[in-house]
Amino acid sequence: MRACSAVYFWHDRGLPADNGNSMSQNKPNRGDASVQADLLRVEVRSSYAAVAQADDSGDCCGVEAGCCGVSDDAAINRLISTRLGYTHQDLEAVPEGADMGLGCGNPQAIAALRPGERVIDLGSGGGFDCFLAAAEVGEQGHVIGIDMTPDMLTKARGNAARGRFPQVEFRLGEIEHLPVADNTADVIISNCVINLSPDKAQVFREAFRVLRPGGRLAISDVVATTELPPDMRADAGLISACIGNAAVVDDLAQWLREAGFTDIRIEPKDESREFIRDWVPDRPVEDYVLSASIEAVKPR
């Protein structure tokens, strides 16, 4: 498989030509596409509810090193997060239980948050990235975490109360239909969540809607470096593990452009093969996907 260590930029050049395979994830398949999308959301919601419940009870939902897994050992979660680029200071700054080891990168590293900014986190889970963002924007800023899993929302709100983060709130909703007004946010962050969406183009349209002019995206996510085999695309476990529904880089760039974003930068991380290999040890998933940073700007 080809390595993907390059950085991809899209400014004002033309969109990639459609070779018949592009955008395949957003075209209707056999049957009702909306029903298929809802079934996928139910599967993902169920998987992450199990993660939240397992973490609360001190159990493990199955995989201790994966995007969808959670360990009953806080030390393992800390190790996972430091591999993703978080510092020990980051981990000490959040309430106990917020770090669930669920990400694939560190969006804070590219967000360049400033005091007083308004931030939205797409797929906020236990609130880990929201609490780190709150420290950057300060008491004059505001952070909104969006998650479609009630169990995660309960967990995040409990963490916020224990950690005393009055500038952080959590809302129940889907990232394709954000419960946020137009032109609200200065920055949107997300960590290993958009890959799970059955309609990524709609996610980016919603992100564009809720960002203020000049607002920016700072996303860590899994991208496909080559087309995944059909059996991987159809594997519900791999989809919930942030692998089976990953989009190829050119498709992501096209959806961002069509939503209205400029200054698009997508940077796959070759070094992420190390931890992605651990997500599904019995399959060579690292030959197909990598973690990447995704940045873009809403024009003023």
N, C-alpha and C positions, 0 to 999 in steps of 0.2 A: 504493500500500500504506500501511496506517496506520503512523504512527510509534509507538514503544513506549518512551517515555522515563519512564514512570511507575514507581513502586515498588509492588510487590504484596505485601500482608501477609495472612497467614492465621493467625488465633488460634483462637477457639472457634466461629466461624460455621459454618453448614452447608456440606457439600460442594457443588460446582457440580452442577447438574442434568445428567444424561446425555442429550444430544440425539441420540444414535445415532452420533455421530462421535467422541466422546471415547474415549480409551484405545485407539484403533484399532491402535496399534503392539503392544499386548499381547494382542489377540484373534487366535485362529487364523485364518490365511488358507487358501486352497485348498492341499491337501497337508498334510504333517505340519509343524506349526509348529516343533517341536523340531529337525527336520532343517533347516528354513530358517534357524533361529537359528545352528545349527552351521556352515552354509555361510557365513553372514555373519561369524562369528568367524574362520573360515579366511581369508576375503578380507581382513579387517582385520589379522589376524596377519601375513599375507604382505606387506601393504603396509608395515607398520611394521618388519618384519624388513628390508625393502629400504631403509628410511630408516636404520636402524642400520648396515647394511653399507655403504651409500653414505657415511655420515658417517665411518666408520672408514677407508675407502679414499680419502677426499678427493674422491669423486664427488658428483654431485647426482642425486637420484631424480626430478627433473622440475620441481617448482614451488619457486621460491625465496622465496615470500612467504606460503605457505599453511600451514594447520594440519598438513597431511600432508607438507609439503616440507622439505627440508634443503639448505642451500647448502654448497658447499665453501669458502666465504669466511666466516671467523669474524666479520668486521666486519658482514656482512649479518645473521647470527644475532643479533648484539648490537643492531643497529638494530631488528630485529623485536621483541626482548624489551623494549627501552626503550619502544617503541610500546605494549606491553601493560601497562606500569606498573612495570616493574622499574627499579631505579636502577643507575647505574654501579657503586656500591659492592656491590650484590647480585651483579653479574656478575663482579666481581673476587674475590668470596668463595668461588666454587665452582671445582672442578677444571676444567682445560681440556677441552673436549669435552662437558661436562655440559649446557651451554646449546645446545640444538639448534633453538631458535626454533619449538617445536611447540605452544605454548599459545595461549589466546585471552583471557587475563587474568592476574591476579596474586592467587591465593588467600591468599598471605601477608598481603596488605593488609587482609583481613577476618578472618583467623584469630585475631588477638590472642593468639599463643602465649606461654606463660609458662614460666620455668625449671622443669625437672623433669617436664613433661607428656609423655605418650605420644601419638605422632602416627602415623596411617596415611595414606599417599598412594595413592589409587586410580589405577592407570595411571601408574606412576612414571617410565617412559621411561629416559632417561639419568641420572636422579637429581637433576636441577636443583632442584626444589622440596623434595626431601628434605634436601639439603645446606643450603638456606636455613633450613628448619625446625630442623635440628640446631643451627644457630648460635643460634636463639632458645631452645630448650629446654635447651641446655647439656649438659655431661657427665652430669648426673644424669637427663636425659630420655632418650627412646628414640624412634626413627623407623623405621617399617617401610614400605618401598615394595613395592607389589604390581604385577606386570606379567605378562601372559600370553604375551609374546614372548621366547623364550630369548635371542635376539640382543641385545635391549634389556637383559635381566637381566645378561648378560655384560658389556656396556658399563658399566652402572651399578656393578657390583661392582668393576670395574677403576678407575672414577673414585673410588669410596669408598676404595680402597686407596691410590691416589696422593694423595688429599686428606687422608688420615688422619682418617677419620670413624668411630671405633669404636662410636659410639652409633647408627649407621645400618646397617640390614640390608635385603636385598632378597629377596623370596620370589616364586616362580613360582606364578601362580594367576589365576583369572578373578574379576572384580569381582562377579559374580553368586554366587560360591561362595568366599568369602574364606578363605584358609588361616590363620585367626586365631581365637583362643579368644573366647568370650563375654566381654563387659564388660572389654575390654582397653584401649581408647583413650580419651583425653580429647578428642581432636580428629581428625576426618577431613577431609583436604584432597583436592582433585582439580582437574586443569587440562585441560579440553577432552577428556575421556575418556568420561564417562557417556553423552554423546550417541551414542557408537558402539555402546552395548549394545543388543541386541535385546530385553532384558527389564529395563527401567529400574525397574519396580516391585520386582523381586527385588533389584536393586542397593541400593535404599533399605531393604528389609527386612534385608539383610545388614549394611548400615551401622548400622542401629538395634541389631542383635544384638551387634556387636563394640564399640559405644560403651558407656562407663560411664554410669550415671545422671548427668544433668547435662552429659553430653558434647555436643559441637556439630559441625555440618557447616559447612565453609567451602569453597565450590566455585565455580570459574569454569568456565562451560560455554556452549555454543551452544544457544540456544532458538529455536523457530519463533515468529515474530510473527503469522503467518497460515498456514493450511494449505498445505503444499507441493504443487505439481502432481504427479500420479502419475509422470510421467517423471523428475522429480527424486528421488522416493522410490525409484525402481527403479534409479537410476544408481549402480553400485558405486563409481565414482570419487568421486562426490559424498558417498557414505556414508563412505568412508575419509578424505575431506577435512573431516569433522566437520559436514557440512551435510545430507545426504540423510536422515539418521535422527534429526534434531533433533526434540524434542517441544515441543508448545505449552505455554505457561505454566500454564494451568489443569490440564492433565494432570499436569505435574510436581508441582504443589501437591497434587493429589488423591492421587498415589502416596505423597508424603511423609506426608500425614495418615493414610492407611491403614496405613503402616508404624508409626505411633505418634508421629511428630514433632510438636512444637508450635513456636510462635514462628517460623513460616515466613515468610521474606522473599526475594522474587525480584525482582531489579532489572536489567532489560535496559539495556544501555548504548548509547544512540543514537550516540555517537561511534565505536563499533566498526564502523560501516558503512565507515569509511575503509579499515581494513585488511582487512575481510572482502571488500570489492570486489576487492582484489588477489589473493585466493585463487583465484578463477576469473574472470579478466578478461573472458572472452568470454560470460559469462552474468550476468544481474542478480541474483545470489544474495543481495545485501544487501537486496533488497526482501522477502525471506522470512525471514531469520535475523539474529539479533544475538547478541553475547556478553552474558552476564549473570552477576551474582553471585547465588549461592543459599546461603542460611543457614537453619539449623533447629537445634532443641535436643531432646535426649532427656530427657523429664521425670525428675526425681529420685524 
